[in-house]
């Protein structure tokens, strides 16, 4: 077996044939992939697929290879010069023509590709996968459901559908989009998706609990490490739930075990958009649990005030074993709070010095790096990895279409009735 999956709390092991996102013993813990190969080897595949030995799939689909996204790791000159940094490495996940471009403009393409390919290589193959999203992951799943011809149930808010979700295709035959209307937010979409995913005819994708998502994003660190010849000293990324930072941390553990790239884990520097800062606030207080005020209905008022709305998950993987609290503690990292004004200034600066536009979540990341330099958290001669999670969409010339709602619901509607409607559309008995 190429890999196994282990619960970090009780140690229970699952095979790679099982599409499992939670420990069956009920542990409040993440599951983590353990690969048979302990040394990093590069295979003859394009882009990040060259790290397939450390990805939870057996083979790569040929259709996927032709339409897979790719990032670019490069040494910054503009932003590095502005901040006085000697070794600023940027991972550029943006839409652009050529070999270094994400098909929809964000690193969520990596997560969608791997999640869809992995389910096709497990015992759950053929079952529709249930995904919740506030924008970017929905766009990516729409795109790759068409590439791989795999059924996806997307649960989103109507506000996200109207403002942020689009497809290059006028029709998306492999997608059922459920729009949660009324006074709803991303967490309401997550809650409904979780309930739908409990039905035996479907499979819950799992968000940050999904090993495919985390291991896919972890290839960013593998690429940066090969670029440098050693592990970076620091890693910067804005967080909504946490799969990116956790995935990078887990990749770092594998590289340390490899032994050829250094023994020190990169410090993880996370950030959130003020005033919705459940993880940042808890971390600054030294608390493992986030304040329950961020999980109440009243939190929607705060959420409406942020610039980077995709970072507003009310139930992030912060407290869980192996989650954000643990990885920041283990790497001596830190959490930054970034205002809308700081984010927009960082966005304008980045466009000026690096030459391309970036998505709101990435502006929070850039602003946090600026803060870290100003307060001395990072040294000017350190090797710093900055994850630009998305951008370049201003250069998309292909026509984009809003994704129509297959089913419109309210958050308190009967879930079993919603499931019946889904099954009727797809003829599932």
Secondary structure, 3 states (H helix, E strand, C coil): CCEEEEECCCCCEEECCCCCCCCCCCCCECEEEEECCCCCCCCCCCHHHHHHHHCCCCCCCHHHHHCCCCCEEEECCHHHHHHCCCEEEEEECCCCCCCCCCCCCECHHHHHHHHHHHHCCCCCCCCEEEEECCCHHHHHHHHHHHHHCCCEEEEEEHHHHHHCCEECCCCCCCEEEEEEECCCCHHHHHHHHHHHCCCCCEEECCHHHCHHHHHHHHHHHHHHHHHHCCCCCEEEEECCCCHHHHHHHHHHHHHHHHCCCCCCCCEEEEEEECCCCHHHHHHHHCCCCCCHHHHCCCHHHHHCCCCCHHHCCCCCCCCCECCHHHHHHHHCCEEEEECHHHHHHHHHHHHHHHCCCECHHHHHHHHHHHHHHHCCCCCCCCEEEEEECEECHHHCCCCCEECCCCEEEECCCCHHHHHHHHHHHHCCC
